[in-house]
Structure formats: structure tokens, C-alpha cells
């Protein structure tokens, strides 16, 4: 019985050690349409991040960057990565992100959101 408990504990330890910081949600939301252009974009992850090795780019339909500075962790919240945005006219914007979690696992992804009725 002890052997079985030890194997289960080991398996659980391995599973949690392989965790990656994945996107939990964003504001504006993934795939959403917002009436007014946001001043910043916030990404919320499932694991704490290393800010120095994490980043976000936001591009318009022409591929031009519309983020207005480096992404940073929100003070006191190691799972919220925020990036300021330039004034956005109506259109669809592509967000690409890459992060490094504090346990040194890398992950990346992309999504889009739309400003105005499109």
C-alpha cells in the first residue's frame, strides 16, 4: 500500500513540475469586439511570470505594431502582463505573446480582437 501511495505522489509531482504558464484570459477578451479602443491590453496567465523574458506585440491589419511600450507585470500581480497601446482606430488587431514562467517553462500564443463594429 505504501508503495502505491509513493508512486501516486511521484506521478503528481511530475505532473505539476511540467506545468506551463498558459493564457487564462485577456482584456479585451480573446476574439471579442469592443466599442471603444482600450488604452492597454492585459493578459492573465495560469502561472507567475518572469517579466524580463516575457513580451507582447499588438499589430494592426497592415502588420504595423500598435503597442506603445514594453509589456510589464502589474505591481503585486505576477500573473498579469500588461502592455500600453497607441490610440487604435476601428479594425482588427493581432496579439502575439511569449512568456517564461518562474519555473522556467516557455509558452507562446496569439489571438485577435476587434475595435468597433467589424
C-alpha positions as CSV (number, residue, x, y, z in Angstrom):
1,X,0.0,0.0,0.0
2,X,2.8,2.4,0.9
3,X,4.4,1.6,-2.5
4,X,1.2,2.6,-4.3
5,X,0.9,5.9,-2.3
6,X,4.6,6.7,-3.2
7,X,4.0,6.0,-6.9
8,X,0.9,8.3,-6.9
9,X,2.8,11.1,-5.1
10,X,5.6,10.8,-7.5
11,X,3.3,11.0,-10.5
12,X,1.5,14.0,-9.1
13,X,4.9,15.7,-8.5
14,X,5.9,15.1,-12.1
15,X,2.6,16.4,-13.5
16,X,2.9,19.7,-11.5
17,X,6.6,20.1,-12.4
18,X,5.6,20.1,-16.1
19,X,3.1,23.0,-15.7
20,X,3.4,25.9,-18.2
21,X,2.1,29.4,-17.9
22,X,-0.9,29.4,-20.3
23,X,-3.2,32.3,-21.1
24,X,-6.2,32.2,-18.8
25,X,-8.0,35.3,-20.2
26,X,-7.3,38.7,-21.6
27,X,-8.8,42.2,-21.6
28,X,-10.0,42.9,-24.3
29,X,-11.1,39.3,-24.4
30,X,-9.8,36.8,-27.0
31,X,-11.9,37.1,-30.2
32,X,-14.0,39.9,-28.8
33,X,-15.3,43.1,-30.4
34,X,-15.1,46.2,-28.2
35,X,-16.9,49.5,-28.9
36,X,-14.0,51.7,-27.7
37,X,-10.3,51.3,-28.1
38,X,-8.6,50.3,-24.9
39,X,-5.6,52.2,-23.6
40,X,-3.8,49.0,-22.7
41,X,-4.0,45.2,-23.1
42,X,-3.9,42.9,-20.1
43,X,-3.1,39.2,-20.3
44,X,-3.7,36.9,-17.3
45,X,-1.8,33.6,-17.0
46,X,-2.1,30.4,-15.0
47,X,1.4,30.7,-13.5
48,X,3.6,33.5,-12.2
49,X,5.9,35.0,-14.9
50,X,9.4,36.3,-15.3
51,X,8.9,39.8,-16.7
52,X,12.3,40.1,-18.2
53,X,11.7,37.1,-20.5
54,X,8.1,37.8,-21.4
55,X,6.6,40.0,-24.1
56,X,3.6,41.0,-26.1
57,X,3.2,42.6,-29.5
58,X,0.0,44.0,-31.0
59,X,-0.3,44.6,-34.7
60,X,-2.9,46.1,-37.0
61,X,-4.2,44.6,-40.2
62,X,-1.2,46.1,-42.1
63,X,1.2,44.4,-39.7
64,X,2.3,47.6,-38.0
65,X,2.9,47.5,-34.3
66,X,0.4,49.4,-32.2
67,X,1.7,48.6,-28.7
68,X,3.2,51.7,-27.1
69,X,6.0,50.3,-24.9
70,X,7.3,47.2,-23.3
71,X,5.0,44.7,-21.6
72,X,5.3,44.7,-17.8
73,X,3.9,42.8,-14.9
74,X,1.2,44.7,-12.9
75,X,2.6,45.6,-9.5
76,X,1.8,42.9,-6.9
77,X,0.4,40.5,-9.6
78,X,2.9,38.2,-11.2
79,X,0.3,36.6,-13.4
80,X,-1.0,39.8,-15.2
81,X,1.1,41.0,-18.1
82,X,0.1,44.5,-19.4
83,X,1.1,46.5,-22.4
84,X,0.1,50.1,-23.3
85,X,-1.5,50.7,-26.7
86,X,-1.3,53.6,-29.1
87,X,-4.7,55.1,-30.0
88,X,-6.5,52.4,-32.0
89,X,-8.9,53.2,-34.9
90,X,-11.6,50.7,-35.7
91,X,-10.2,47.4,-37.0
92,X,-8.9,44.0,-36.1
93,X,-5.7,43.6,-34.1
94,X,-3.5,40.6,-33.7
95,X,-1.9,39.9,-30.3
96,X,1.2,37.7,-30.1
97,X,2.6,36.8,-26.7
98,X,5.5,34.8,-25.3
99,X,6.2,34.2,-21.6
100,X,8.6,32.4,-19.3
101,X,7.1,31.1,-16.1
102,X,9.0,31.3,-12.9
103,X,9.6,27.6,-13.1
104,X,11.5,28.3,-16.4
105,X,8.9,26.9,-18.9
106,X,8.3,28.8,-22.1
107,X,4.9,29.2,-23.8
108,X,3.5,31.4,-26.5
109,X,0.3,32.1,-28.4
110,X,-1.7,34.6,-30.4
111,X,-5.3,35.8,-30.7
112,X,-7.2,38.8,-32.1
113,X,-9.7,41.3,-31.0
114,X,-11.7,44.0,-32.9
115,X,-12.3,47.6,-32.1
116,X,-15.6,49.0,-33.4
117,X,-18.3,47.2,-35.4
118,X,-16.5,45.0,-37.9
